[in-house]
Amino acid sequence: MDKEKISLPPKEEVTGFQVPEGYFEQLEQDVWTRIEATSKPRVLWQSWAVAATVALLLGIGSYFFFTSASPSDAVLSQQDALEYIEDNLEEFEEELLISNWDETDANHLEPTES
């Protein structure tokens, strides 16, 4: 077989991509237009409104937390205390009851029929 030279068509200079005319001249303006259209300016009063709401909620929560009635603030009437003792007498130790006995306590006792 004879070696023949294969002739190829002449090489065209290929740059890769083609862009429309004036593309790069207008690109910067197009980018800034898109950015301005999508971004919303932050309004200062909204930030202040959020801060005020948080401060108000913290203040109200703190007021209720620190002013809630504690068990030491509870008021128990003498009558309620006597009823509790009478209803739960078997749960108290006799020595504790005797050591806290006062003659004025005898005035509150009702006579019982034997």
Secondary structure, 3 states (H helix, E strand, C coil): CCCCCCCCCCCCCCCCCCCCCCHHHHHHHHHHHHHHHHCCCCCHHHHHHHHHHHHHHHHHHHHHHHCCCCHHHCCCCHHHHHHHHHHCHHHCCHHHHHHCCCHHHHCCCCCCCC
